Amino acid sequence: MPRGALSAAGVAAVLSIALTSCSSSSGPAPSAGGAASGKPLVVGVTSDPDTLFPWKATQFQAVNVLQNLYGTLTEFDKDLNVVPGLAESWQTSDDGKKLTLKLRQGVTFADGSAFDSKDVKSSLDKIMDEKTAAVARASLSSVKSVEAPDPGTVVLELTGPDAALPANLATVNMAMLSSDDTEEKLNTTPNGTGPFKLKNRVASQSITLARNDAYWGEKSKAPAVEFRVIPDESSIVSAMQSGNVQLAVFNDPLVAQTAQGGGTITVTKTPQLNYHVLQLNAQHGDLKDVNVRLAIQCAIDRKQVLDTAALGEGEVTGPITAPLFKSDPSKRPCPARDLAKAAEYLGKAGKSGGVTVKTIVSQGEYATSVNEAQNLKAQLAEAKINLDLEVLESGAFVDRWVAADFDAAVALNGGRPDPDGSYGRYFTSKGNLNKVAGYSSPELDKLFAEGKATTDQAARKAIYDQVSAELEENAPWIWLFSGYTYTATTAGVQGFVPMASGSLQFLRTTSAG
């Protein structure tokens, strides 16, 4: 994609492709020759992956590593179109109740074993099994059964049309695993079909991937990629200036300005689908009352949070950030900060004297978190709402977050091209992350079901506008802003393509010089 721009047409293709066949000609081209040469690439990161098991990965750094080790049935290209991955083509039946996938031949796992339909059926069945606790289980809610009639074919029997399914299959949380592997084994020895294999890991220091010369697609340009853990982004800049790191993706615009100011580092700015949010757990204490949640919503000036934490680099957002379904942030109970309205809502809740909300904050996963939290605390204090902040390192934050062990959480959540993939797992009553979201309703269940079953783009937009309105009017979360990533590279680095999804999948096309 053109750097710094998101292709709306590309996202539209996610939908138009959903209920039609797909030809393998649009997929990544197979390598015509042997392995490429080149220098190892060192990528600076601020945290270590908290898991190496792709079905449970929610931390950004874990996802970034795992998407280079594992393959998925479909993939996103640079413009976020859905293209073939391990499935070289797929066809939906006329009634939308059957999806038939033809698998790519000659694919092997990192351990040399062959990939076929048995592995796909095993993977999808396990993801759908509640006991697995896979974070993408809700994305397969339309799947009644998975059949493998022959080694190269998989048939998904559906409850009805599912416009979001091809895009949902492209996430690393839907990685295809060998039917012989276990979570325990893969957490120490990943075994995927991706462009890289695990070479070495030193806990809290580095994780090194080696080129997978048996990869079915174009072989990676770099013989190895090392993710080097350096606790803060400013220190990563120093490492790049000294030649020890060649690539990094920053969240903090001030750090990006510093990096570019030195003259030896090139910085590319890319708008993101992800969103900064104050998550409220509507199952906890005072937050059970919608009036308390609305008081918090009305007491926050989102532009002030953006200006304070991210130098104004971004835009105030509603729940849905995907361009074709984008929420209008002016259509919320308090589009601008309104302390009088906040006081009125607290009065309705019988809390005119104020409330305290215990709030967890991640330090290390993204750079602006603590500044956001401190600004939110200062603003809310003026409305007699006390955010009691608990700053945690990234892994501890994720553990508490997944367990829904918080009243509120200051978070950066990944966005997707399709709203169902972004929110179906959170805000439906059977969503596997509904405990984390802390909120669902019969109306949302109905709307999400309609959104999946509808293939017309305009009709889907109208449905998700209703989803957005339902979320804003009940304030389970307080959506703040969407920002940018800043990809920094040193001289000689070529071929990396930043994506609006934040994906680092194009490390496979990157050379270090």
Buried (B, 14 or more C-beta within 10 A) or exposed (E): BEEEEBBEEBBBBBBBBBBEEBEBEBBBEEBEEEBBEBBBBBBBBBBBBBBBBBBBBBBBBBBBBBBBBBBBBBBBBBBBBBBBBBBBBBEBBEEBBBBBBBBBEEBBBBEEBEBBBBBBBBBBBBBBEEEBEBBBBBBBBBBEEBEBEEBBBBBBBBBEBBBBBBBBBBBBBBBBBBBEBEBEEBEEEBBBBBBBBBBEBEEEEBBBBBBBBBBBBBBBBBBBBBBBBBBBBBBBBBBBBEEBBBBBBBBBBBBBBBBBEEEEBEBBBBBBBBBBBBBBBBBBEBBEBBBBBBBBBBBBBBBBBBBBBBBEBBBBBBBBBBBBBBBBBEEBBBBEBBBEBBBBBBEBBEBEEBBEBBBBBBBBBBBBBBBBBBBBBEBBEEBBBBBEBBBBBBBBBBEBBBEBBBBBBBBBBBBBBBBBBBBBBBBBEBBBBBEBBBBBBEEBBBBBBBBBBBBEEEEBBEBBBBBBBBBBEBBBBBBBBBBBBBBBBBEEBEBBBBBBBBBBBBBBBBBBE
